[in-house]
Amino acid sequence: MRRTGWAVSSGIESAGVKELHQSDSDPVPQQRDDEVDVPGKRPMGVRAMQAGLRTAVAVCLVTTLVHVVLVFLHVAPANPVSKRYGSQVNGWVYPLFEQNWRLFAPDPDSFNRTILARAAHSDSKGSVQVTPWFDLAAVDHSAVDHNVFPSHTSQNLLRRAWTSYVETHGGSDTARSERAVMLQTYLRNVAADRVAALNGGGTFEFIQLRVITLPVAAPGAASRNRPPAPSEDRLLPWWKVTSHGK
């Protein structure tokens, strides 16, 4: 007896349910090419993502290895390799990855420094507009005072930029070595970024620094009888910078 293709269960007619049986004379449904599931073959997007991920991991590993080797050559005693590739090592380490022992033997500053900066803008008519002095050190101090977890940038970025500049330039503002040029550029860029944030979007192409240094008085009653230590007021020349502001 041929099945009718309709099913009745418990006296209830299931008019919309077809019996899942197929006769021998019915045609065999064909599977489309895009529905073929090939074992072990992933979609093109997944393979591209995996290849990109492997490339990114490889680049990170190589960069980390190069960084560790260069920093090791920087802190290791002088050897033929570090002497031969000294310029490449210093170019990678300074100024962002400078290494020192101050974490274990801190050397706090014995001076109070006020680092001021101002900017200038020349318009198409040739007139020059100069901004007031911005106290960059006061901004850092306000970010550190009463802050339980002050940022490393607020504590050391501007201060270390200035001390490194003094170490390579001394009392002169003329750079006489590649490292001095690099640290001068670093100090200039740090100051320009700070002024751009404080200038309210004003445009400027020149920047000038003024640093007032006052030694910290010795503690105790004996320091009261000593004459006040002389302060140093150093005015740096105008530096050309890339255009900042709107």
BAFIMI-381371 format. One record per atom (N, C-alpha, C): residue in one letter; x, y, z. Coordinates in steps of 0.2 Angstrom, whole numbers, plus 5000, padded with zeros to 4 digits. Example, Ala and Ser with C-alpha at 12.3 -4.5 7.8 and 13.67 -1.06 7.14 Angstrom:
<atoms>
A506649725039 A506249785039 A506649845039 S506449895035 S506849955036 S506450005039 
</atoms>
This chain:
<atoms>
M500449945000 M500050005000 M500450065000 R500350104996 R500750174995 R500550225000 R501050255003 R500950305008 R500650365005 T500250395009 T499950455006 T500250515007 G500750515012 G501150575013 G500850615018 W500250595021 W499950635027 W499950585033 A500050625039 A500050585045 A499550605050 V499250555053 V498650575058 V498850545064 S498850585070 S499150555076 S498650575081 S498350525085 S497950535091 S497250565089 G497050555082 G496450575080 G496450655078 I497050685078 I497150755076 I497450755069 E497150785065 E497350785058 E497950835057 S498550815055 S499150865054 S499150875047 A498750925045 A498750945038 A499350975035 G499751005039 G500351045037 G500951005038 V500950945040 V501550915041 V501650855036 K502150865032 K502350815027 K502750755030 E502650695027 E503050645029 E503750645026 L504150635030 L504850635028 L505150575025 H504750545020 H504950495016 H504950505009 Q505350485005 Q505450494998 Q505350434994 S504950434989 S504950384985 S505550374980 D505550314978 D506150304973 D506050344967 S505450354965 S505450394959 S505550464959 D505550494965 D505650564966 D506350584964 P506450644962 P507150664960 P507550674966 V508250664966 V508750674971 V508950744971 P508850784977 P508950854977 P509750864976 Q509950914972 Q510650924971 Q510850984976 Q511450974979 Q511751014983 Q512151074980 R512051134981 R512451184978 R513151184980 D513551224975 D514251224976 D514451264983 D514051314984 D514251354990 D514051324996 E513651264996 E513451235002 E513851175003 V514351154999 V514751105000 V515251115006 D515251075011 D515651075016 D516351035016 V516851065014 V517451035013 V517851025019 P517950965022 P518350965028 P518950995028 G519151035034 G519851065035 G519951135031 K519451155027 K519451215023 K519051275027 R519451325028 R519151385032 R518951435027 P518451475029 P518351535024 P518951585023 M518851615018 M519451665016 M519551715021 G519051745024 G519051795029 G519451775036 V519251705038 V519551685044 V520351665042 R520551645036 R521251635035 R521651695035 A521351745032 A521651815031 A521751845038 M521251835043 M521351855050 M521851825053 Q521851755052 Q522451715056 Q523051735053 A523151745047 A523851765044 A524051835047 G523551885047 G523751945050 G523951945057 L523551895061 L523751895068 L524451865069 R524551815065 R525251785065 R525851835064 T525651875058 T526151925057 T526251975062 A525651995065 A525752045071 A526152015077 V526051955078 V526351925084 V527151915082 A527251905076 A527951895074 A528351965075 V527952015072 V528252085073 V528352105080 C527952095084 C527952105091 C528552065095 L528652005093 L529151965096 L529851995093 V529952005087 V530552035084 V530752105087 T530252145088 T530352215091 T530552205098 T530252165102 T530452155109 T531152125109 L531252075105 L531952045105 L532452105104 V532352145099 V532852195097 V532852245103 H532352265106 H532352315111 H532752285117 V532652225119 V533052195124 V533752195123 V533952175117 V534652175115 V534952245115 L534652295113 L534952355113 L534952385120 V534452375124 V534552395131 V535052365135 F535152295133 F535652265136 F536352285134 L536452305128 L537052335126 L537252405129 H536652435130 H536752505133 H536952505140 V536652455144 V536852455152 V537452405153 A537652365148 A538252325149 A538852365149 P539452335152 P540052365151 P540252375144 A540752425143 A540952435136 A541252375133 N541052355127 N541252295124 N541352315116 P541652275112 P541752285105 P541052295102 V540552255103 V539952265100 V539552335102 S539552355108 S539252415110 S539652475107 K540352465107 K540752525104 K540552525096 R540552475093 R540452475086 R539752505084 Y539252485088 Y538552505086 Y538252555092 G538752595094 G538552645099 G538052695097 S538052715091 S537652765089 S536952735088 Q536852675085 Q536252645084 Q535952625091 V536352605096 V536052595103 V535852655106 N536152705106 N535952775109 N535352805105 G535352795099 G534752815095 G534152785097 W534152725099 W533552685101 W533352695108 V533952705113 V533752705120 V533552775122 Y533952835119 Y533752895121 Y533252925117 P532852975119 P532752985126 P532152945130 L531852905126 L531252875129 L531452815134 F531952775132 F532152715136 F532752725140 E532952785142 E533552795146 E533552755152 Q534152725154 Q534152675160 Q534652715165 N534452705171 N534852725177 N534752685183 W535152705188 W535052665194 W534752705200 R534352755198 R534052795203 R533452765207 L533152705204 L532652675207 L532952645214 F533552625214 F533852595219 F534252645224 A534552695220 A534852745224 A534652815222 P534052835224 P533752895222 P534152955223 D534153005219 D534453065219 D534053125219 P533653145224 P533153195223 P533453255221 D533053305218 D533253365216 D533453405222 S533953445221 S534153495227 S534053565224 F533653575219 F533453635217 F532653645215 N532453695216 N531753715214 N531753755208 R531453725203 R531453755196 R530753775194 T530753835191 T530153855188 T530253855180 I529953815177 I530053815169 I529453855166 L529553905163 L529053945159 L529153935152 A528653945148 A528653945141 A528153995138 R528354025133 R527854065129 R527954055121 A527454075118 A527454055110 A527354115107 A527554115100 A527454175096 A527154155089 H526754195086 H526454185080 H526454245075 S526754235069 S526754285064 S526254275059 D525854325058 D525354325053 D525554345046 S525154345041 S525254355034 S525554435033 K525354475038 K525554545037 K526254565040 G526454515043 G527154515046 G527154535054 S526554545057 S526554565064 S526654505068 V526954505074 V527054455078 V526654455084 Q526354405086 Q525954405092 Q526254355097 V526454375103 V526754335108 V526254325114 T526254265116 T525854245122 T526154255128 P525754265134 P526054265140 P526454205142 W526854215148 W527154155150 W526754105153 F526854035151 F526453985154 F526953945159 D526753935165 D527153905170 D527053825169 L527453795166 L527353725164 L527553685171 A527953705175 A528153665181 A527553665186 A527253725186 A526653725191 A526053685189 V525953675182 V525453625180 V525653555182 D526253535182 D526453465184 D526453465192 H526653515195 H526553515203 H525853505205 S525353535201 S524653535203 S524353465202 A524653425197 A524453355195 A524753305200 V525253325204 V525653285208 V525353295215 D525253355218 D525053365224 D524453335226 H524453305232 H523853275235 H523553215230 N523953195226 N523753135221 N524153075224 V523753025226 V523952965229 V524452925223 F524152925217 F524552885212 F524752935206 P525152985207 P525353025202 P525652995196 S525553025190 S525852985184 S526553005183 H526952955180 H527652965179 H527753025174 T527353035170 T527353095165 T527353165169 S526953165174 S526853235178 S527453245182 Q527753185184 Q528353195189 Q528953205186 N529153175180 N529753165177 N529853195170 L529353195166 L529453205159 L529753275158 L529453325160 L529753395159 L530453405163 R530453385169 R531053385173 R531653355170 R531553295168 R532053255165 R532253285158 A531853315154 A531953345148 A532453405149 W532353435154 W532753495156 W533453475158 T533453435163 T534153405166 T534553375161 S534253335156 S534653305151 S534853365146 Y534453415145 Y534753475141 Y535353505144 V535253515150 V535853545154 V536453505154 E536353435154 E536953395154 E537353395148 T536953405142 T537253405136 T537453475133 H537153525136 H537353595133 H537753635138 G537653615145 G538053665150 G537653725150 G538153785150 G537853845150 G537753875143 S537853845138 S537753865131 S537153835128 D536853865124 D536253845120 D536353815113 T537053805112 T537253785106 T537353705106 A537053665102 A537153595102 A537753575099 R538253535102 R538853525099 R538953445098 S538453405098 S538453335097 S537753315095 E537753255092 E537153225090 E536653215095 R536853195101 R536453185107 R536153245109 A536553305109 A536353365111 A535753395107 V535853385100 V535353405096 V534753365097 M534753305098 M534153255100 M533853285106 L534153295111 L533853315118 L533653385117 Q533953425113 Q533653495112 Q532953495108 T532953445103 T532353435100 T531753405104 Y531953365109 Y531553325113 Y531253385118 L531653425121 L531453475126 L530953525122 R531153545116 R530753585112 R530053555111 N530053495109 N529353465107 N528953455114 V529253435119 V528853435125 V528553495127 A528953555127 A528653615129 A528153635124 A528253625117 A527753645112 A527053605113 D527153545115 D526453505116 D526153535123 R526553555128 R526253585134 R525853645132 V526253695129 V525953755127 V525353755123 A525353705118 A524753695114 A524153675118 A524253635123 A523653615127 A523453675132 L523853725133 L523753785138 L523553845134 N523653845127 N523553905124 N522853915121 G522453865122 G521753875120 G521653865112 G522053825109 G521953815102 G522253875098 G522653925101 G522953975097 G523553945093 T523653975087 T524153955082 T524853985084 F525353945084 F526053975085 F526553935081 E527153965080 E527653935076 E528353935079 F528353975085 F528953985089 F528853975096 I529353955100 I529253945107 I529953965110 Q529853985116 Q530454015120 Q530353985127 L530853965130 L530853945137 L531253985142 R531053995148 R531354025153 R531353985160 V531953975162 V532053925168 V532353965174 I531953965179 I532253995185 I532353945190 T533053945193 T533253885197 T533453915204 L533153895209 L533353915216 L533553855220 P534153855223 P534353795227 P533853785233 V533753725235 V533353715241 V533853725247 A533553765252 A533953785258 A534053725262 A534553725266 A534753665270 A534353675276 P534053615279 P533653615285 P534053635291 G533653655296 G533953665303 G534053745304 A534253755310 A534253835312 A534953865309 A535453815307 A536053845305 A535953875298 S535453855294 S535353885288 S535053955288 R534853975294 R534554045294 R535054095294 N535654075296 N536254125297 N536654125290 R536454085285 R536854085279 R536554135274 P536954165270 P536654205265 P536254165260 P535754195257 P535254155253 P535654135246 A535554075244 A535954055238 A535654095232 P536154105228 P535954145222 P535454105217 S535054135214 S534554095209 S534854105202 E534654065198 E534854075191 E534254085187 D534254135183 D533654145178 D533954145171 R533754085168 R534054075161 R533554085156 L533654125151 L533254135145 L533454105139 L533154055136 L533354015130 L533154055124 P533454045119 P533254075112 P532654055110 W532354095105 W531754065102 W531854005097 W531453955097 W531553895093 W530953895088 K531153875082 K530553865077 K530253795078 V529653795078 V529253725079 V528753715073 T528553655073 T528053645068 T527353685070 S526953705066 S526353745067 S525953705072 H525753735078 H525253705083 H524653745083 G524153715085 G523453755086 G523053755079 K522553785079 K522053795074 K522253855069 
</atoms>
